[in-house]
Amino acid sequence: MDIKSKIGIRIKELREQKDMSQKDLSFFSNIDRSYIASVENGQRNISIVNIEKVSIALGISLKEFFNNDKFDNDSRSC
């Protein structure tokens, strides 16, 4: 799985855990909803600046965002 897909899946997981819609996340992060949808689907390459905006909107740190098995360095998991 490529990094774009991993990050998109992670955003969707965290958003759903917070019971937020894409529209809610869009509002609180000041990022267009269609952009969020395309990131969640692994179609867009999100910048670290926008990952930070998403993390803030979700009420989590960047450390917590990346603290997930999806982001380990084991090349066999890609």
PyMOL commands that set and color helices and strands:
alter all, ss='L'
color gray80, all
select helices_A, chain A and resi 3-17+22-29+33-40+48-58+62-66+69-71+75-77
alter helices_A, ss='H'
color red, helices_A
deselect
rebuild
show_as cartoon
